[in-house]
Every structure is written in structure tokens, then in C-alpha cells.
Amino acid sequence: MTIKALLEEGVDFLDARDNALLDCEVILAYVLGFDREHLIAHFDDAVDADLQQLFKNYMERIEDGEPIAYITGSKEFYGLDFFVDSRVLVPRPETEHLVERILSYMRKNDGKRYDILDVGTGSCNIPVAIVAALREKGEDLIGIFDAVDVSDDALHVAQINVAQHGLEDKIHVYQSDLMADVGDSYDIIVANLPYIGEESNRFVSADVEKHEPNVALFGGSNGLELYEKMFLQLIEKDIDYKLIVGEFGFAQSEIMGKLLDKYFEGKWVIDKDYADIDRIFVIIK
């Protein structure tokens, strides 16, 4: 069977799925060890029977809702390639807004070096993206960069990504239940905690709930319990900071505002993401 015929068969199999052709091209390119451009240029090449079967096995996993990133072990975020598997969430495009917000803040104070904490780091996509963006422009703006997570599994993936991008000397990955075991002073704290509600605000697709780690999805009854726990830890431990930036979910703007008022009255704003949806809270001390 040729590449073209195999792609047509895959598209027919995924006929109810958006972007079926693109998904098939990505997976077949992965199976054959090519990039998509090479694949498209060689439509008439034959595919070995064992590779045909492997492609079909992957099609079944995609049809079942498994993220393509878990199959290929790769996901692009902020122009970088990250290793991901079922131990961590697949990085989302809207989270790039956190990276942009932090980089903008850092670049306003030319020459200052910042101590940064990423709470609930997952794949470590946020710290790696920030440090890599600064490194690309030769900007030496990082003092300490701590990246913490409660999950041993997530920390293993985080360490792979730090090493993959050659940033072991810049990012310190370690275990902490939110802010339980972190330092006592940071310039910037960033958090993308689980924020899907188990009772209210349960906006999650069946496929995501089935395949991505629930511990990284659900944040208590209304979705924001972990953020409240983090804010309490911050205050109880008297952790010093200048800026806190975090992500929350669709339709949570009102309850997030009430939570921010409770702990940071008058010192916060909410920003929209690239889809013009309230998504990012910013606390300035």
C-alpha cells in the first residue's frame, strides 16, 4: 500500500474527527521517520506491511481520543518541542500567554535578574519557554528558577525537558505540595494549577478526562481549591513576591475575582487570552 492510499484509509477511519488528514499525516510521518513535507512529496512510495499495521494501531488510539502528543511523545509549545506522555497534561496554546506576560514584565527592568517560581510545573513547559526565549536573545535576566510539582511522575517528565533543552544549570526541578517546600522570596511566581471543577465548572471533554492525568485536571469542587490553598500557603509562610501570574478556566472569572479579592484586595487584574477569554490573573504587590 502506498503512502497516499494509507492516508486515505486513515482519513476514512477518522471521518468524524476534525483535522483528520493532518492527524493522519503527522502520525504516518512519525511512523516512517519523515517530516510531513517529505511524506507529501513521496505519496507514491510503498509502505511496509509492519509499518502499515503500526499506523493502523495508532489510528485506533486516536479514534479512542488519545492525544496525538502522547503517541509521538512530542508537543510544540512557544516554538519549542517538549517531551510529553500520559504522566502530564498536553501543553495548551493559551498557556503561552503566561510566558508572554512574564517576559514582558522582566524586560521592562533592563539588567535586573529575577528569582522565579513555577508552581505545578508539569512538563516544565513554562520555565523552559521563558529561559529559552531569554537565552535566544542573549538576555541574562534569571537568578533562581525553581519549578515544583507534587507528582513524582510529572517531575520525571519535567527533568527530561530541562535536560533536552540544556537548561540544567538554569532550572531547579523538585517536589513540593504547591508552596509547602519552596523558598521564602521570589520576584515572580507563576502557576497553572488544575482548575476544572469536580461539581461546578466541570468544563472538560470526555476524551481529555479519559486520557490525561486527572490529578492535573481537577481542582476541587469548583476548580479553584488548589489556588486558594496556594494563596493561604503564601500568606501563612509570609513568602515575599512582586508579581504572581496564573491561569484559570472558562467561565471562572467571577469566582476567581472573588477569591483574589479575599486575599489580594485591590492588587489584581484579569487578562484575556488570545481567544479573548478571561484566562489570566495578575497580582502585583
C-alpha positions as CSV (number, residue, x, y, z in Angstrom):
1,M,0.0,0.0,0.0
2,T,1.3,3.5,-0.9
3,I,1.6,6.5,1.4
4,K,-1.3,8.1,-0.4
5,A,-3.6,5.1,-0.1
6,L,-2.7,4.6,3.6
7,L,-3.5,8.3,4.3
8,E,-6.8,7.9,2.5
9,E,-7.7,4.9,4.6
10,G,-6.7,6.7,7.8
11,V,-8.9,9.7,6.9
12,D,-11.9,7.4,6.2
13,F,-11.3,5.7,9.6
14,L,-11.3,9.1,11.4
15,D,-14.1,10.6,9.3
16,A,-15.9,12.1,12.3
17,R,-12.8,13.8,13.6
18,D,-11.8,17.4,12.8
19,N,-8.4,17.7,11.1
20,A,-8.4,14.0,10.2
21,L,-6.0,14.5,7.3
22,L,-3.5,16.5,9.3
23,D,-3.6,14.0,12.1
24,C,-3.0,11.1,9.7
25,E,-0.1,12.9,8.1
26,V,1.5,13.6,11.5
27,I,1.2,10.0,12.6
28,L,2.3,8.5,9.3
29,A,5.3,10.8,9.2
30,Y,6.1,9.7,12.8
31,V,5.8,6.0,11.8
32,L,8.0,6.4,8.8
33,G,10.6,8.7,10.4
34,F,10.0,11.6,7.9
35,D,8.7,15.1,8.2
36,R,5.4,15.9,6.7
37,E,6.9,17.7,3.7
38,H,8.9,14.6,2.8
39,L,5.8,12.5,3.2
40,I,3.7,14.6,0.9
41,A,6.5,14.6,-1.7
42,H,6.6,10.8,-1.7
43,F,2.9,9.9,-1.9
44,D,3.5,7.0,-4.3
45,D,6.1,5.3,-2.2
46,A,5.1,1.9,-0.8
47,V,4.8,1.3,3.0
48,D,6.0,-2.0,4.5
49,A,3.3,-4.2,6.0
50,D,4.5,-3.9,9.6
51,L,4.5,-0.1,9.4
52,Q,1.1,-0.1,7.9
53,Q,-0.1,-2.1,10.9
54,L,1.6,0.2,13.3
55,F,-0.1,3.2,11.6
56,K,-3.5,1.5,11.9
57,N,-2.9,0.7,15.6
58,Y,-2.2,4.4,16.2
59,M,-5.3,5.4,14.3
60,E,-7.3,3.3,16.7
61,R,-5.8,5.1,19.7
62,I,-6.5,8.5,18.1
63,E,-10.1,7.4,17.4
64,D,-10.4,6.5,21.0
65,G,-9.5,10.1,21.9
66,E,-5.8,9.7,23.0
67,P,-3.8,12.9,22.3
68,I,-1.5,12.6,19.3
69,A,1.2,14.1,21.6
70,Y,1.1,11.0,23.8
71,I,1.7,8.8,20.7
72,T,4.5,10.8,19.2
73,G,5.9,11.8,22.6
74,S,6.1,15.4,21.4
75,K,4.2,18.7,21.6
76,E,5.2,22.2,20.4
77,F,4.8,25.0,22.9
78,Y,6.1,28.5,22.4
79,G,8.0,27.4,19.3
80,L,9.8,24.6,21.2
81,D,9.5,20.9,21.2
82,F,8.6,19.2,24.5
83,F,8.5,15.6,25.5
84,V,5.1,14.6,26.9
85,D,3.4,11.4,27.8
86,S,0.4,10.4,29.9
87,R,2.1,11.5,33.1
88,V,1.5,15.2,32.3
89,L,-1.1,17.4,30.6
90,V,-0.5,18.3,27.0
91,P,0.6,21.9,26.9
92,R,-2.1,24.2,25.6
93,P,-1.6,27.3,23.4
94,E,-3.5,29.6,25.8
95,T,-0.8,29.0,28.4
96,E,1.7,30.8,26.1
97,H,0.0,34.0,27.4
98,L,1.6,33.3,30.8
99,V,5.0,33.2,29.2
100,E,4.4,36.4,27.2
101,R,3.2,38.2,30.3
102,I,6.2,37.2,32.4
103,L,8.8,38.0,29.7
104,S,7.2,41.4,29.2
105,Y,7.4,42.2,32.9
106,M,11.1,41.1,33.1
107,R,12.1,43.1,30.1
108,K,10.7,46.4,31.5
109,N,13.6,46.5,34.0
110,D,16.7,46.2,32.0
111,G,19.6,44.4,33.7
112,K,17.7,43.2,36.7
113,R,17.9,39.4,37.5
114,Y,14.7,37.7,38.7
115,D,14.1,34.8,41.0
116,I,11.2,32.9,39.7
117,L,9.0,30.0,41.0
118,D,6.7,27.9,38.8
119,V,4.1,26.1,40.9
120,G,2.6,22.9,39.4
121,T,5.2,22.7,36.6
122,G,4.0,19.6,34.9
123,S,6.2,19.1,31.8
124,C,8.1,22.3,32.8
125,N,7.0,24.0,29.6
126,I,6.6,27.4,31.2
127,P,10.1,27.6,32.8
128,V,11.8,26.2,29.7
129,A,10.0,28.5,27.4
130,I,10.9,31.6,29.5
131,V,14.5,30.7,29.9
132,A,14.9,29.6,26.2
133,A,13.3,32.9,25.0
134,L,15.8,34.9,27.1
135,R,18.7,32.8,26.0
136,E,17.9,33.2,22.4
137,K,18.2,37.0,22.7
138,G,21.3,36.8,25.0
139,E,19.4,38.2,28.0
140,D,20.8,37.3,31.3
141,L,17.7,38.0,33.5
142,I,17.4,34.8,35.6
143,G,18.7,34.5,39.1
144,I,17.0,31.4,40.5
145,F,14.3,29.5,38.7
146,D,12.5,26.8,40.8
147,A,10.0,24.5,39.2
148,V,7.9,22.4,41.6
149,D,5.2,19.7,41.4
150,V,3.6,17.3,43.8
151,S,3.7,14.5,41.3
152,D,6.9,12.3,41.0
153,D,5.7,11.3,37.5
154,A,5.4,14.9,36.4
155,L,8.8,15.8,37.8
156,H,10.4,13.0,35.8
157,V,9.0,14.4,32.6
158,A,10.0,18.0,33.7
159,Q,13.6,16.9,34.2
160,I,13.6,15.3,30.8
161,N,12.6,18.6,29.2
162,V,15.0,20.6,31.2
163,A,17.8,18.3,30.1
164,Q,16.6,18.1,26.5
165,H,16.9,21.9,26.2
166,G,20.2,22.0,28.1
167,L,18.9,24.1,31.0
168,E,20.0,22.0,34.0
169,D,22.1,24.9,35.2
170,K,19.2,27.4,35.0
171,I,16.1,25.5,36.2
172,H,15.9,23.6,39.6
173,V,13.1,21.0,39.5
174,Y,12.0,19.5,42.8
175,Q,9.0,18.2,44.7
176,S,6.7,20.4,46.7
177,D,3.0,20.3,47.5
178,L,2.3,23.7,46.0
179,M,4.3,26.1,48.1
180,A,5.0,23.8,51.1
181,D,8.7,23.4,50.5
182,V,9.7,26.4,48.4
183,G,11.9,29.4,49.3
184,D,10.8,32.4,51.2
185,S,11.2,35.1,48.5
186,Y,10.7,35.3,44.7
187,D,10.3,38.2,42.3
188,I,7.8,36.3,40.1
189,I,5.5,33.3,40.9
190,V,3.7,31.6,38.1
191,A,1.1,28.9,38.4
192,N,-1.0,26.9,36.0
193,L,-2.8,24.6,38.6
194,P,-5.6,22.1,38.0
195,Y,-8.7,24.3,37.7
196,I,-11.5,22.0,36.3
197,G,-14.3,21.7,38.9
198,E,-15.5,18.3,40.0
199,E,-19.0,19.6,40.7
200,S,-19.4,23.1,39.2
201,N,-17.3,24.5,36.3
202,R,-16.7,20.9,35.0
203,F,-15.8,22.0,31.5
204,V,-13.8,19.1,30.2
205,S,-14.2,16.8,27.2
206,A,-14.7,13.1,27.7
207,D,-11.5,12.4,25.8
208,V,-9.4,14.7,27.9
209,E,-10.8,13.3,31.1
210,K,-10.2,9.7,29.9
211,H,-6.6,10.1,28.7
212,E,-4.9,13.0,30.6
213,P,-4.0,12.7,34.2
214,N,-7.0,13.6,36.4
215,V,-4.7,14.8,39.2
216,A,-3.5,17.6,36.8
217,L,-7.1,18.4,35.6
218,F,-9.3,18.7,38.6
219,G,-9.0,21.4,41.3
220,G,-11.7,20.5,43.8
221,S,-15.5,21.1,43.8
222,N,-15.4,24.5,41.9
223,G,-12.0,24.1,40.3
224,L,-10.2,26.7,42.3
225,E,-9.5,25.0,45.6
226,L,-5.8,24.5,44.8
227,Y,-5.4,28.2,44.1
228,E,-6.9,29.0,47.4
229,K,-4.6,26.6,49.1
230,M,-1.6,28.2,47.4
231,F,-2.7,31.7,48.4
232,L,-3.1,30.5,52.0
233,Q,0.4,29.0,52.0
234,L,1.8,32.2,50.5
235,I,0.3,34.3,53.3
236,E,1.0,31.8,56.2
237,K,4.6,31.3,55.2
238,D,5.0,35.1,54.5
239,I,6.6,34.4,51.1
240,D,7.7,37.6,49.6
241,Y,6.9,38.3,45.9
242,K,6.5,41.2,43.4
243,L,4.3,39.5,40.7
244,I,2.1,36.5,40.7
245,V,0.6,35.2,37.3
246,G,-1.7,32.3,37.0
247,E,-4.2,30.6,34.6
248,F,-7.8,29.7,35.3
249,G,-10.6,28.2,33.3
250,F,-13.5,29.2,31.1
251,A,-16.4,30.8,33.0
252,Q,-14.4,31.1,36.2
253,S,-13.7,34.8,36.0
254,E,-16.3,35.8,38.6
255,I,-15.3,33.2,41.2
256,M,-11.6,33.8,40.6
257,G,-12.2,37.6,41.2
258,K,-13.9,36.9,44.5
259,L,-11.0,34.6,45.5
260,L,-8.5,37.3,44.6
261,D,-10.4,40.0,46.5
262,K,-10.4,37.7,49.5
263,Y,-6.6,37.6,49.6
264,F,-5.3,40.4,47.5
265,E,-7.9,43.1,47.6
266,G,-7.3,45.9,45.0
267,K,-3.9,44.4,43.9
268,W,-5.0,42.2,41.0
269,V,-6.3,42.3,37.4
270,I,-7.6,39.7,35.0
271,D,-6.3,39.5,31.4
272,K,-7.8,37.8,28.4
273,D,-6.1,35.0,26.4
274,Y,-5.6,35.0,22.6
275,A,-9.2,33.9,22.1
276,D,-10.4,37.0,24.1
277,I,-11.5,34.8,27.0
278,D,-10.7,35.8,30.6
279,R,-7.9,33.4,31.4
280,I,-5.0,35.0,33.3
281,F,-4.9,36.6,36.7
282,V,-2.1,39.0,37.6
283,I,-1.3,40.1,41.2
284,I,1.1,42.9,41.7
285,K,2.3,43.6,45.3
